[in-house]
């Protein structure tokens, strides 16, 4: 119990806390594995309207959560070798395991309601192709932060679109994990970002901005039916995603090693 409390204090400290080490992240992920937030004895209950609104998106996200993470892990191994962090790969493996847990839980729920686990989806295919050609740890962290940010809005909308208590618990479990996943990736991006020159930081920011908002719009087009069912219209969706992008950039700018000149040039002007 004392060890669990100590790990919890590290990850719930106020802002301006030191960046967590890979060993601390390993401890967190291992502790989080012990948390059982879903009562699978609850009966799944969807109304016909809810089923019509959410099942297609649920199937697509379940597929997306089932990646084996091989390309991410390969990039992590190369990166860890360069910086000499012998614990980083284990932390990434545990992160991947949590994502796979989400896929397993969503798949189990689909099984319970008699819906198929799909094996192909155009959105998943698109992102898997992007991941296949990505060998950069920086691009990986940017991609994961972007997807996790959209996932937060998606799963909250899914939770609000149903009265099924079991599905709400599945969503809550994912939302709790995703908040820490974003911190895990953002801290890594801060380290990578701090080693760049001013101009490199500006270029990276512009790429991140383009990738983030392009992905955001793709996700909306693919799952707008679900978002609307969860009372997230286009305007609200854009506001939520803009807010998340702003918070991410502000955290990058406030990083311990962020260059002041780059911070001034990285103005947060959104295309929407």
Secondary structure, DSSP 8 states (H G I E B T S, - for coil): -HHHHHHHHHHH--TT-----HHHHHHHHHHHHT-----TTS-----HHHHHHHHHHHHHHHHHTT---HHHHHHHHHHHHHHT-TTHHHHHHHHHHHHHHHHHHHHHHHHHTT----S--HHHHHHHHHHHT---HHHHHHHHHHHHHHHHHHHHHHHHT---HHHHHHHHHHHHHHHHHHHHHHHHHHHHHHTS-HHHHHHHHHHHHHHHHHHHHHHHHHHHHHHHHTT--HHHHHHHHHHHHHHHHHHHHTSTT--HHHHHH-------
